[in-house]
């Protein structure tokens, strides 16, 4: 999928996609784990392709 056409997803959908609790996602953001998240207003948003790359990079395994 073209990156610029990819839809942004919220914390709940990102948590479901990664198979974790949304509190875990919030914790990763606070711990500066380099999870690819963008703050838009008061909400955190993610792209699935960036989450995939983050997991494949091994950075998620260091938690």
PyMOL Python script that loads the backbone (N, CA, C, O; Angstrom):
from pymol import cmd

cmd.read_pdbstr("""\
ATOM      1  N   UNK A   1       0.856  -1.184   0.000  1.00  0.00           N
ATOM      2  CA  UNK A   1       0.000   0.000   0.000  1.00  0.00           C
ATOM      3  C   UNK A   1       0.896   1.239   0.000  1.00  0.00           C
ATOM      4  O   UNK A   1       1.912   1.278   0.694  1.00  0.00           O
ATOM      5  N   UNK A   2       0.519   2.231  -0.769  1.00  0.00           N
ATOM      6  CA  UNK A   2       1.270   3.475  -0.796  1.00  0.00           C
ATOM      7  C   UNK A   2       1.219   4.115   0.581  1.00  0.00           C
ATOM      8  O   UNK A   2       0.152   4.212   1.188  1.00  0.00           O
ATOM      9  N   UNK A   3       2.375   4.553   1.075  1.00  0.00           N
ATOM     10  CA  UNK A   3       2.436   5.087   2.436  1.00  0.00           C
ATOM     11  C   UNK A   3       1.506   6.282   2.626  1.00  0.00           C
ATOM     12  O   UNK A   3       0.860   6.408   3.666  1.00  0.00           O
ATOM     13  N   UNK A   4       1.436   7.166   1.618  1.00  0.00           N
ATOM     14  CA  UNK A   4       0.605   8.362   1.778  1.00  0.00           C
ATOM     15  C   UNK A   4      -0.887   8.056   1.732  1.00  0.00           C
ATOM     16  O   UNK A   4      -1.700   8.901   2.105  1.00  0.00           O
ATOM     17  N   UNK A   5      -1.255   6.871   1.286  1.00  0.00           N
ATOM     18  CA  UNK A   5      -2.668   6.475   1.271  1.00  0.00           C
ATOM     19  C   UNK A   5      -3.058   5.689   2.521  1.00  0.00           C
ATOM     20  O   UNK A   5      -4.236   5.428   2.764  1.00  0.00           O
ATOM     21  N   UNK A   6      -2.057   5.323   3.298  1.00  0.00           N
ATOM     22  CA  UNK A   6      -2.308   4.505   4.479  1.00  0.00           C
ATOM     23  C   UNK A   6      -3.043   5.305   5.546  1.00  0.00           C
ATOM     24  O   UNK A   6      -2.694   6.450   5.835  1.00  0.00           O
ATOM     25  N   UNK A   7      -4.060   4.687   6.124  1.00  0.00           N
ATOM     26  CA  UNK A   7      -4.886   5.325   7.149  1.00  0.00           C
ATOM     27  C   UNK A   7      -4.182   5.304   8.500  1.00  0.00           C
ATOM     28  O   UNK A   7      -3.543   4.316   8.862  1.00  0.00           O
ATOM     29  N   UNK A   8      -4.305   6.403   9.240  1.00  0.00           N
ATOM     30  CA  UNK A   8      -3.802   6.462  10.607  1.00  0.00           C
ATOM     31  C   UNK A   8      -4.763   5.696  11.503  1.00  0.00           C
ATOM     32  O   UNK A   8      -5.977   5.741  11.301  1.00  0.00           O
ATOM     33  N   UNK A   9      -4.220   4.989  12.497  1.00  0.00           N
ATOM     34  CA  UNK A   9      -5.060   4.260  13.451  1.00  0.00           C
ATOM     35  C   UNK A   9      -4.779   4.790  14.854  1.00  0.00           C
ATOM     36  O   UNK A   9      -3.717   5.357  15.111  1.00  0.00           O
ATOM     37  N   UNK A  10      -5.735   4.603  15.756  1.00  0.00           N
ATOM     38  CA  UNK A  10      -5.602   5.071  17.129  1.00  0.00           C
ATOM     39  C   UNK A  10      -4.959   4.023  18.023  1.00  0.00           C
ATOM     40  O   UNK A  10      -4.597   2.934  17.576  1.00  0.00           O
ATOM     41  N   UNK A  11      -4.826   4.377  19.295  1.00  0.00           N
ATOM     42  CA  UNK A  11      -4.197   3.478  20.270  1.00  0.00           C
ATOM     43  C   UNK A  11      -4.935   2.147  20.365  1.00  0.00           C
ATOM     44  O   UNK A  11      -4.309   1.088  20.396  1.00  0.00           O
ATOM     45  N   UNK A  12      -6.252   2.200  20.411  1.00  0.00           N
ATOM     46  CA  UNK A  12      -7.023   0.963  20.568  1.00  0.00           C
ATOM     47  C   UNK A  12      -6.779  -0.001  19.407  1.00  0.00           C
ATOM     48  O   UNK A  12      -6.556  -1.195  19.610  1.00  0.00           O
ATOM     49  N   UNK A  13      -6.827   0.537  18.189  1.00  0.00           N
ATOM     50  CA  UNK A  13      -6.622  -0.312  17.013  1.00  0.00           C
ATOM     51  C   UNK A  13      -5.167  -0.788  16.932  1.00  0.00           C
ATOM     52  O   UNK A  13      -4.909  -1.922  16.531  1.00  0.00           O
ATOM     53  N   UNK A  14      -4.220   0.073  17.310  1.00  0.00           N
ATOM     54  CA  UNK A  14      -2.801  -0.316  17.304  1.00  0.00           C
ATOM     55  C   UNK A  14      -2.563  -1.430  18.318  1.00  0.00           C
ATOM     56  O   UNK A  14      -1.829  -2.378  18.042  1.00  0.00           O
ATOM     57  N   UNK A  15      -3.180  -1.316  19.483  1.00  0.00           N
ATOM     58  CA  UNK A  15      -3.041  -2.352  20.511  1.00  0.00           C
ATOM     59  C   UNK A  15      -3.603  -3.678  20.017  1.00  0.00           C
ATOM     60  O   UNK A  15      -2.987  -4.728  20.202  1.00  0.00           O
ATOM     61  N   UNK A  16      -4.761  -3.629  19.396  1.00  0.00           N
ATOM     62  CA  UNK A  16      -5.371  -4.843  18.863  1.00  0.00           C
ATOM     63  C   UNK A  16      -4.487  -5.446  17.767  1.00  0.00           C
ATOM     64  O   UNK A  16      -4.313  -6.663  17.700  1.00  0.00           O
ATOM     65  N   UNK A  17      -3.937  -4.592  16.918  1.00  0.00           N
ATOM     66  CA  UNK A  17      -3.075  -5.030  15.816  1.00  0.00           C
ATOM     67  C   UNK A  17      -1.827  -5.740  16.348  1.00  0.00           C
ATOM     68  O   UNK A  17      -1.396  -6.753  15.797  1.00  0.00           O
ATOM     69  N   UNK A  18      -1.251  -5.195  17.428  1.00  0.00           N
ATOM     70  CA  UNK A  18      -0.034  -5.783  18.002  1.00  0.00           C
ATOM     71  C   UNK A  18      -0.322  -6.868  19.037  1.00  0.00           C
ATOM     72  O   UNK A  18       0.591  -7.557  19.491  1.00  0.00           O
ATOM     73  N   UNK A  19      -1.591  -7.017  19.407  1.00  0.00           N
ATOM     74  CA  UNK A  19      -1.969  -8.055  20.360  1.00  0.00           C
ATOM     75  C   UNK A  19      -1.591  -7.726  21.796  1.00  0.00           C
ATOM     76  O   UNK A  19      -1.264  -8.610  22.588  1.00  0.00           O
ATOM     77  N   UNK A  20      -1.643  -6.427  22.118  1.00  0.00           N
ATOM     78  CA  UNK A  20      -1.335  -5.986  23.477  1.00  0.00           C
ATOM     79  C   UNK A  20      -2.467  -5.102  23.992  1.00  0.00           C
ATOM     80  O   UNK A  20      -3.382  -4.747  23.249  1.00  0.00           O
ATOM     81  N   UNK A  21      -2.392  -4.756  25.270  1.00  0.00           N
ATOM     82  CA  UNK A  21      -3.369  -3.874  25.897  1.00  0.00           C
ATOM     83  C   UNK A  21      -3.052  -2.428  25.514  1.00  0.00           C
ATOM     84  O   UNK A  21      -1.889  -2.087  25.297  1.00  0.00           O
ATOM     85  N   UNK A  22      -4.073  -1.581  25.430  1.00  0.00           N
ATOM     86  CA  UNK A  22      -3.796  -0.176  25.083  1.00  0.00           C
ATOM     87  C   UNK A  22      -2.975   0.532  26.148  1.00  0.00           C
ATOM     88  O   UNK A  22      -2.274   1.496  25.841  1.00  0.00           O
ATOM     89  N   UNK A  23      -3.046   0.073  27.402  1.00  0.00           N
ATOM     90  CA  UNK A  23      -2.184   0.634  28.448  1.00  0.00           C
ATOM     91  C   UNK A  23      -0.712   0.318  28.166  1.00  0.00           C
ATOM     92  O   UNK A  23       0.174   1.097  28.518  1.00  0.00           O
ATOM     93  N   UNK A  24      -0.461  -0.830  27.529  1.00  0.00           N
ATOM     94  CA  UNK A  24       0.906  -1.189  27.149  1.00  0.00           C
ATOM     95  C   UNK A  24       1.432  -0.216  26.106  1.00  0.00           C
ATOM     96  O   UNK A  24       2.584   0.210  26.175  1.00  0.00           O
ATOM     97  N   UNK A  25       0.590   0.136  25.143  1.00  0.00           N
ATOM     98  CA  UNK A  25       0.987   1.105  24.111  1.00  0.00           C
ATOM     99  C   UNK A  25       1.325   2.441  24.781  1.00  0.00           C
ATOM    100  O   UNK A  25       2.349   3.051  24.471  1.00  0.00           O
ATOM    101  N   UNK A  26       0.476   2.889  25.688  1.00  0.00           N
ATOM    102  CA  UNK A  26       0.728   4.154  26.391  1.00  0.00           C
ATOM    103  C   UNK A  26       2.045   4.093  27.171  1.00  0.00           C
ATOM    104  O   UNK A  26       2.807   5.060  27.194  1.00  0.00           O
ATOM    105  N   UNK A  27       2.300   2.963  27.801  1.00  0.00           N
ATOM    106  CA  UNK A  27       3.533   2.776  28.547  1.00  0.00           C
ATOM    107  C   UNK A  27       4.745   2.852  27.620  1.00  0.00           C
ATOM    108  O   UNK A  27       5.746   3.480  27.963  1.00  0.00           O
ATOM    109  N   UNK A  28       4.664   2.224  26.463  1.00  0.00           N
ATOM    110  CA  UNK A  28       5.762   2.263  25.495  1.00  0.00           C
ATOM    111  C   UNK A  28       6.028   3.696  25.038  1.00  0.00           C
ATOM    112  O   UNK A  28       7.182   4.089  24.867  1.00  0.00           O
ATOM    113  N   UNK A  29       4.972   4.471  24.843  1.00  0.00           N
ATOM    114  CA  UNK A  29       5.143   5.870  24.430  1.00  0.00           C
ATOM    115  C   UNK A  29       5.868   6.638  25.531  1.00  0.00           C
ATOM    116  O   UNK A  29       6.811   7.380  25.256  1.00  0.00           O
ATOM    117  N   UNK A  30       5.426   6.461  26.786  1.00  0.00           N
ATOM    118  CA  UNK A  30       6.031   7.178  27.918  1.00  0.00           C
ATOM    119  C   UNK A  30       7.485   6.778  28.142  1.00  0.00           C
ATOM    120  O   UNK A  30       8.305   7.607  28.535  1.00  0.00           O
ATOM    121  N   UNK A  31       7.807   5.504  27.892  1.00  0.00           N
ATOM    122  CA  UNK A  31       9.167   5.009  28.120  1.00  0.00           C
ATOM    123  C   UNK A  31      10.104   5.345  26.967  1.00  0.00           C
ATOM    124  O   UNK A  31      11.275   4.966  27.001  1.00  0.00           O
ATOM    125  N   UNK A  32       9.620   6.042  25.959  1.00  0.00           N
ATOM    126  CA  UNK A  32      10.420   6.418  24.794  1.00  0.00           C
ATOM    127  C   UNK A  32      11.079   5.200  24.158  1.00  0.00           C
ATOM    128  O   UNK A  32      12.300   5.152  24.007  1.00  0.00           O
ATOM    129  N   UNK A  33      10.268   4.224  23.791  1.00  0.00           N
ATOM    130  CA  UNK A  33      10.747   2.987  23.180  1.00  0.00           C
ATOM    131  C   UNK A  33      10.928   3.118  21.676  1.00  0.00           C
ATOM    132  O   UNK A  33      11.202   2.139  20.983  1.00  0.00           O
ATOM    133  N   UNK A  34      10.774   4.333  21.185  1.00  0.00           N
ATOM    134  CA  UNK A  34      10.869   4.615  19.755  1.00  0.00           C
ATOM    135  C   UNK A  34       9.717   3.996  18.970  1.00  0.00           C
ATOM    136  O   UNK A  34       9.815   3.823  17.755  1.00  0.00           O
ATOM    137  N   UNK A  35       8.618   3.659  19.663  1.00  0.00           N
ATOM    138  CA  UNK A  35       7.441   3.196  18.938  1.00  0.00           C
ATOM    139  C   UNK A  35       7.006   4.340  18.020  1.00  0.00           C
ATOM    140  O   UNK A  35       6.898   5.480  18.473  1.00  0.00           O
ATOM    141  N   UNK A  36       6.759   4.060  16.755  1.00  0.00           N
ATOM    142  CA  UNK A  36       6.433   5.129  15.800  1.00  0.00           C
ATOM    143  C   UNK A  36       5.018   5.672  16.010  1.00  0.00           C
ATOM    144  O   UNK A  36       4.052   5.166  15.438  1.00  0.00           O
ATOM    145  N   UNK A  37       4.918   6.695  16.827  1.00  0.00           N
ATOM    146  CA  UNK A  37       3.627   7.300  17.149  1.00  0.00           C
ATOM    147  C   UNK A  37       3.692   8.799  16.875  1.00  0.00           C
ATOM    148  O   UNK A  37       4.726   9.437  17.075  1.00  0.00           O
ATOM    149  N   UNK A  38       2.583   9.344  16.418  1.00  0.00           N
ATOM    150  CA  UNK A  38       2.486  10.788  16.198  1.00  0.00           C
ATOM    151  C   UNK A  38       1.323  11.313  17.019  1.00  0.00           C
ATOM    152  O   UNK A  38       0.240  10.728  17.032  1.00  0.00           O
ATOM    153  N   UNK A  39       1.557  12.404  17.691  1.00  0.00           N
ATOM    154  CA  UNK A  39       0.483  13.012  18.462  1.00  0.00           C
ATOM    155  C   UNK A  39      -0.232  14.012  17.570  1.00  0.00           C
ATOM    156  O   UNK A  39       0.369  14.949  17.045  1.00  0.00           O
ATOM    157  N   UNK A  40      -1.522  13.790  17.413  1.00  0.00           N
ATOM    158  CA  UNK A  40      -2.357  14.683  16.619  1.00  0.00           C
ATOM    159  C   UNK A  40      -3.427  15.213  17.570  1.00  0.00           C
ATOM    160  O   UNK A  40      -4.352  14.492  17.944  1.00  0.00           O
ATOM    161  N   UNK A  41      -3.289  16.473  17.952  1.00  0.00           N
ATOM    162  CA  UNK A  41      -4.166  17.010  18.987  1.00  0.00           C
ATOM    163  C   UNK A  41      -3.872  16.306  20.297  1.00  0.00           C
ATOM    164  O   UNK A  41      -2.733  16.300  20.765  1.00  0.00           O
ATOM    165  N   UNK A  42      -4.898  15.715  20.888  1.00  0.00           N
ATOM    166  CA  UNK A  42      -4.724  14.991  22.154  1.00  0.00           C
ATOM    167  C   UNK A  42      -4.612  13.489  21.940  1.00  0.00           C
ATOM    168  O   UNK A  42      -4.512  12.733  22.906  1.00  0.00           O
ATOM    169  N   UNK A  43      -4.625  13.052  20.694  1.00  0.00           N
ATOM    170  CA  UNK A  43      -4.631  11.616  20.409  1.00  0.00           C
ATOM    171  C   UNK A  43      -3.327  11.163  19.783  1.00  0.00           C
ATOM    172  O   UNK A  43      -2.694  11.901  19.028  1.00  0.00           O
ATOM    173  N   UNK A  44      -2.934   9.936  20.107  1.00  0.00           N
ATOM    174  CA  UNK A  44      -1.783   9.307  19.473  1.00  0.00           C
ATOM    175  C   UNK A  44      -2.271   8.526  18.270  1.00  0.00           C
ATOM    176  O   UNK A  44      -3.289   7.838  18.339  1.00  0.00           O
ATOM    177  N   UNK A  45      -1.547   8.632  17.169  1.00  0.00           N
ATOM    178  CA  UNK A  45      -1.904   7.934  15.936  1.00  0.00           C
ATOM    179  C   UNK A  45      -0.710   7.138  15.425  1.00  0.00           C
ATOM    180  O   UNK A  45       0.442   7.486  15.685  1.00  0.00           O
ATOM    181  N   UNK A  46      -0.997   6.077  14.703  1.00  0.00           N
ATOM    182  CA  UNK A  46       0.015   5.141  14.222  1.00  0.00           C
ATOM    183  C   UNK A  46      -0.311   4.731  12.793  1.00  0.00           C
ATOM    184  O   UNK A  46      -1.450   4.849  12.343  1.00  0.00           O
ATOM    185  N   UNK A  47       0.709   4.245  12.087  1.00  0.00           N
ATOM    186  CA  UNK A  47       0.515   3.611  10.783  1.00  0.00           C
ATOM    187  C   UNK A  47       0.968   2.172  10.921  1.00  0.00           C
ATOM    188  O   UNK A  47       2.026   1.899  11.487  1.00  0.00           O
ATOM    189  N   UNK A  48       0.173   1.253  10.406  1.00  0.00           N
ATOM    190  CA  UNK A  48       0.486  -0.174  10.545  1.00  0.00           C
ATOM    191  C   UNK A  48       1.859  -0.505   9.978  1.00  0.00           C
ATOM    192  O   UNK A  48       2.610  -1.276  10.575  1.00  0.00           O
ATOM    193  N   UNK A  49       2.191   0.075   8.822  1.00  0.00           N
ATOM    194  CA  UNK A  49       3.476  -0.236   8.188  1.00  0.00           C
ATOM    195  C   UNK A  49       4.638   0.184   9.080  1.00  0.00           C
ATOM    196  O   UNK A  49       5.662  -0.497   9.127  1.00  0.00           O
ATOM    197  N   UNK A  50       4.486   1.309   9.793  1.00  0.00           N
ATOM    198  CA  UNK A  50       5.547   1.768  10.699  1.00  0.00           C
ATOM    199  C   UNK A  50       5.632   0.877  11.937  1.00  0.00           C
ATOM    200  O   UNK A  50       6.721   0.624  12.452  1.00  0.00           O
ATOM    201  N   UNK A  51       4.479   0.404  12.411  1.00  0.00           N
ATOM    202  CA  UNK A  51       4.472  -0.537  13.536  1.00  0.00           C
ATOM    203  C   UNK A  51       5.154  -1.844  13.128  1.00  0.00           C
ATOM    204  O   UNK A  51       5.928  -2.412  13.898  1.00  0.00           O
ATOM    205  N   UNK A  52       4.863  -2.314  11.920  1.00  0.00           N
ATOM    206  CA  UNK A  52       5.496  -3.538  11.416  1.00  0.00           C
ATOM    207  C   UNK A  52       7.022  -3.383  11.379  1.00  0.00           C
ATOM    208  O   UNK A  52       7.755  -4.272  11.812  1.00  0.00           O
ATOM    209  N   UNK A  53       7.485  -2.248  10.860  1.00  0.00           N
ATOM    210  CA  UNK A  53       8.921  -2.001  10.759  1.00  0.00           C
ATOM    211  C   UNK A  53       9.558  -1.932  12.141  1.00  0.00           C
ATOM    212  O   UNK A  53      10.673  -2.416  12.334  1.00  0.00           O
ATOM    213  N   UNK A  54       8.852  -1.330  13.110  1.00  0.00           N
ATOM    214  CA  UNK A  54       9.351  -1.215  14.478  1.00  0.00           C
ATOM    215  C   UNK A  54       9.506  -2.607  15.106  1.00  0.00           C
ATOM    216  O   UNK A  54      10.515  -2.897  15.748  1.00  0.00           O
ATOM    217  N   UNK A  55       8.503  -3.453  14.914  1.00  0.00           N
ATOM    218  CA  UNK A  55       8.566  -4.815  15.456  1.00  0.00           C
ATOM    219  C   UNK A  55       9.709  -5.590  14.781  1.00  0.00           C
ATOM    220  O   UNK A  55      10.483  -6.267  15.457  1.00  0.00           O
ATOM    221  N   UNK A  56       9.812  -5.487  13.452  1.00  0.00           N
ATOM    222  CA  UNK A  56      10.850  -6.209  12.721  1.00  0.00           C
ATOM    223  C   UNK A  56      12.250  -5.722  13.081  1.00  0.00           C
ATOM    224  O   UNK A  56      13.212  -6.484  12.982  1.00  0.00           O
ATOM    225  N   UNK A  57      12.377  -4.465  13.497  1.00  0.00           N
ATOM    226  CA  UNK A  57      13.675  -3.905  13.863  1.00  0.00           C
ATOM    227  C   UNK A  57      14.219  -4.524  15.155  1.00  0.00           C
ATOM    228  O   UNK A  57      15.412  -4.438  15.446  1.00  0.00           O
ATOM    229  N   UNK A  58      13.321  -5.147  15.920  1.00  0.00           N
ATOM    230  CA  UNK A  58      13.720  -5.755  17.189  1.00  0.00           C
ATOM    231  C   UNK A  58      13.595  -4.805  18.375  1.00  0.00           C
ATOM    232  O   UNK A  58      13.806  -5.222  19.513  1.00  0.00           O
ATOM    233  N   UNK A  59      13.260  -3.540  18.139  1.00  0.00           N
ATOM    234  CA  UNK A  59      13.164  -2.582  19.237  1.00  0.00           C
ATOM    235  C   UNK A  59      12.041  -2.944  20.207  1.00  0.00           C
ATOM    236  O   UNK A  59      12.134  -2.653  21.399  1.00  0.00           O
ATOM    237  N   UNK A  60      10.986  -3.575  19.703  1.00  0.00           N
ATOM    238  CA  UNK A  60       9.882  -3.955  20.583  1.00  0.00           C
ATOM    239  C   UNK A  60      10.288  -5.097  21.521  1.00  0.00           C
ATOM    240  O   UNK A  60       9.680  -5.278  22.575  1.00  0.00           O
ATOM    241  N   UNK A  61      11.300  -5.857  21.144  1.00  0.00           N
ATOM    242  CA  UNK A  61      11.749  -6.984  21.957  1.00  0.00           C
ATOM    243  C   UNK A  61      12.581  -6.534  23.151  1.00  0.00           C
ATOM    244  O   UNK A  61      12.811  -7.314  24.075  1.00  0.00           O
ATOM    245  N   UNK A  62      13.028  -5.297  23.140  1.00  0.00           N
ATOM    246  CA  UNK A  62      13.882  -4.784  24.212  1.00  0.00           C
ATOM    247  C   UNK A  62      13.097  -4.309  25.420  1.00  0.00           C
ATOM    248  O   UNK A  62      13.684  -3.835  26.393  1.00  0.00           O
ATOM    249  N   UNK A  63      11.782  -4.429  25.371  1.00  0.00           N
ATOM    250  CA  UNK A  63      10.928  -3.860  26.426  1.00  0.00           C
ATOM    251  C   UNK A  63      10.844  -4.757  27.640  1.00  0.00           C
ATOM    252  O   UNK A  63      10.166  -4.420  28.611  1.00  0.00           O
TER     253      UNK A  63
END
""", "prot")
cmd.dss("prot")
cmd.show_as("cartoon", "prot")
cmd.util.cbc("prot")
cmd.orient("prot")
